[in-house]
Amino acid sequence: AQTVTQSQPEMSVQEAETVTLSCTYDTSESDYYLFWYKQPPSRQMILVIRQEAYKQQNATENRFSVNFQKAAKSFSLKISDSQLGDAAMYFCAYSKAGTALIFGKGTTLSVSS
Amino acid sequence: GAGVSQSPSNKVTEKGKDVELRCDPISGHTALYWYRQSLGQGLEFLIYFQGNSAPDKSGLPSDRFSAERTGGSVSTLTIQRTQQEDSAVYLCASSFHLGGSYNEQFFGPGTRLTVL
């Protein structure tokens, strides 16, 4: 069975600094997708970034980028130039095409000014 | 356009009562998912509907939980004889399913269920 592990329950960063959230996963599949979701106190899950496993190039979305290491089954999220609005719970997730998401336990990110 | 909506936003019930939670997916989305978010278990998959296919119920924790999707649109998650451990946020997501390719799941705001 596939599993997703986030080993950092809480992280903190100062405004304008960079922070990296860690995620590892376990699967025997070769074709799959990885995601980072953000959940602010409003509870609304927001997709931050996704990575297709068949792509070697790391995904980037503005200030958010990932470090995808397929052999190591590692998928970390880097947030650059952190902003107060980045404070939220971040979930790493895995799925095959057209299947349910498997989530990690989440990392609570706090941002201080 | 309208996103995924869920009702009620919050529900407080007494142990042993039945509850119904509603999800309105994005119009035209063929796939609908229910997840549960609780303090102890994190985010867990419950059930998945795709078009007219039989639903994937593999995540339902007990036979007290059931769900249906009428007319390929609105879905209702029913919890019978609620227990305190059912207290959680229930999230619904929908996507436009194209077989074999990635389809983003769009989430609703969730229903917070509290069982006293």
Chai-1 contact restraints between the chains, C-beta under 6 A:
chainA,res_idxA,chainB,res_idxB,connection_type,confidence,min_distance_angstrom,max_distance_angstrom,comment,restraint_id
A,Y33,B,Y102,contact,1.0,0.0,6.0,A-B,restraint_1
A,R43,B,P109,contact,1.0,0.0,6.0,A-B,restraint_2
A,R43,B,G110,contact,1.0,0.0,6.0,A-B,restraint_3
A,Q44,B,P109,contact,1.0,0.0,6.0,A-B,restraint_4
A,M45,B,F107,contact,1.0,0.0,6.0,A-B,restraint_5
A,A97,B,G100,contact,1.0,0.0,6.0,A-B,restraint_6
A,A97,B,S101,contact,1.0,0.0,6.0,A-B,restraint_7
A,A97,B,Y102,contact,1.0,0.0,6.0,A-B,restraint_8
A,G98,B,H97,contact,1.0,0.0,6.0,A-B,restraint_9
A,A100,B,Y33,contact,1.0,0.0,6.0,A-B,restraint_10
A,A100,B,F45,contact,1.0,0.0,6.0,A-B,restraint_11
A,A100,B,Y48,contact,1.0,0.0,6.0,A-B,restraint_12
A,F103,B,L43,contact,1.0,0.0,6.0,A-B,restraint_13
A,K105,B,G42,contact,1.0,0.0,6.0,A-B,restraint_14
